[in-house]
Amino acid sequence: MIQYAEGTLGPNAYRTLFGGRLINSLEHHPNITVTIGGFSSTAAGAYQFLYSTWSNLQQTLRLTDFSPSSQDRAAVEIIWQKGALADVLAGNTVAAIYKCRKVWASFPGAGYGQGEKSLDAMMKAYTLAGGQYINLHSNPAAGA
C-alpha cells in the first residue's frame, strides 16, 4: 500500500528515486537530490526514504545496505515509531494511515502538496495486496 501511494509499486520499487529514475546499486542509500515540479527530495527506495531519515534508521537498526530486506525493516520501524504497528496488526489500517500521514507525503492528510492518495484508493491497494482491516472508513482518526 505504501509503495502504491509513493508511486514505487512494481518490480523496480526498491531501486526507485523520487521522480521515477532508477538506481543500479543497493549497497547504500544514493543520497541524490532530485528536483521536480518545485519539489526537491533525496527520497529513494520502495518507501521513498529521505537520506536523513535513512541515515538515522540505518544506525538504529544497524542496517548494512539498502537492500529490499533493509528497506522493509526500516519501513516497519517507522510505522512502529509512529505508534501505528499495533493498529496494523489489529486490522485498524485507517488509524495506522492517519498516524503515519506526516511520514509519507502521498498519504491522505499529509499536507505537503505532493499528490495525496485518497483513503479509498489506499484501502483498495491494501486489500489488493492481501491486507485485511476492520471498517473504520468513516473516521480516519478512529483508534488514534
C-alpha positions in Angstrom: 0.0 0.0 0.0 2.8 2.4 0.8 4.6 1.6 -2.4 1.3 2.2 -4.3 0.9 5.6 -2.6 4.5 6.6 -3.1 4.5 5.6 -6.8 7.0 2.8 -6.5 4.8 -0.2 -6.8 6.3 -2.8 -9.2 9.4 -4.8 -9.9 11.8 -1.8 -9.5 10.3 -0.5 -6.3 13.4 -0.8 -4.2 15.6 0.9 -6.8 13.3 4.0 -7.4 14.3 7.6 -6.8 11.9 10.5 -6.2 10.6 11.2 -9.7 10.9 7.7 -11.0 14.6 7.4 -12.1 16.2 4.1 -11.1 19.5 3.4 -9.2 21.7 0.4 -10.0 23.2 -0.3 -6.7 21.5 -1.1 -3.4 24.7 -1.0 -1.4 23.7 2.2 0.2 21.1 5.0 0.0 22.1 7.0 -3.1 21.6 10.5 -1.4 20.8 12.0 -4.8 18.7 15.2 -4.7 16.1 15.3 -7.4 14.0 18.4 -8.2 10.7 18.0 -10.0 7.8 20.5 -10.1 9.3 22.7 -7.5 9.9 19.9 -5.0 13.5 18.7 -4.2 14.0 15.4 -2.4 16.5 12.8 -1.6 13.8 10.2 -1.4 14.7 6.7 -2.6 13.6 3.1 -2.4 10.3 1.4 -2.2 9.2 3.6 0.7 10.9 6.8 -0.5 13.2 7.3 2.4 14.8 10.7 2.7 18.5 10.4 3.1 18.4 11.9 6.7 15.7 9.5 7.7 17.5 6.6 6.2 20.8 7.5 8.0 19.0 7.5 11.4 17.2 4.3 10.7 20.4 2.6 9.4 22.2 3.5 12.6 19.2 2.5 14.9 18.7 -0.9 13.1 22.4 -1.5 12.2 21.5 -1.9 8.6 24.5 -2.6 6.4 22.9 -1.9 3.0 19.9 -0.5 1.1 18.6 -4.0 0.2 14.9 -4.8 0.0 15.0 -6.5 3.4 16.7 -3.5 4.9 14.2 -1.1 3.4 11.3 -3.3 4.6 12.8 -3.4 8.2 13.2 0.4 8.1 9.6 0.9 7.0 8.3 -1.3 9.8 10.4 0.7 12.3 8.9 3.9 11.1 5.4 2.5 11.5 6.3 1.3 15.0 7.9 4.7 15.9 4.6 6.4 14.9 2.7 4.1 17.2 0.9 2.5 14.3 2.2 -1.0 14.2 -0.3 -2.3 16.8 -3.0 -0.8 14.6 -1.7 -2.6 11.5 -1.6 -5.9 13.4 -5.1 -5.4 14.8 -6.5 -4.6 11.3 -7.1 -0.9 12.2 -5.4 0.2 9.0 -7.2 3.5 8.7 -5.9 4.6 12.1 -2.4 3.5 11.1 -2.6 5.6 7.9 -3.7 8.6 9.9 -0.7 8.2 12.4 1.8 7.8 9.5 0.4 10.6 7.3 3.2 13.0 8.1 5.9 10.5 7.1 4.7 9.7 3.6 3.7 12.8 1.5 1.3 10.7 -0.5 -0.9 9.7 2.4 -4.3 11.4 2.8 -4.0 14.4 5.1 -0.2 14.6 4.8 -0.4 18.3 3.8 2.8 18.5 1.7 1.0 19.3 -1.6 2.6 16.4 -3.4 -0.4 14.5 -4.7 -2.0 12.7 -1.8 -3.9 9.5 -2.5 -7.5 9.2 -1.2 -8.2 6.9 1.7 -10.4 4.8 -0.5 -7.6 4.3 -3.0 -5.2 3.4 -0.2 -7.6 0.8 1.2 -8.2 -0.7 -2.2 -4.4 -1.1 -2.7 -4.2 -2.6 0.8 -6.8 -5.2 0.1 -5.5 -6.0 -3.3 -2.2 -6.8 -1.7 -3.9 -9.2 0.7 -4.4 -6.9 3.7 -7.4 -7.2 5.9 -8.8 -4.5 8.1 -11.7 -3.5 10.3 -14.0 -1.0 8.7 -13.3 2.5 10.1 -13.7 4.2 6.8 -15.9 7.0 8.2 -13.5 8.3 10.7 -9.7 8.3 9.8 -8.8 9.3 13.4 -10.7 6.4 15.0 -8.5 4.4 17.2 -5.8 7.1 17.0 
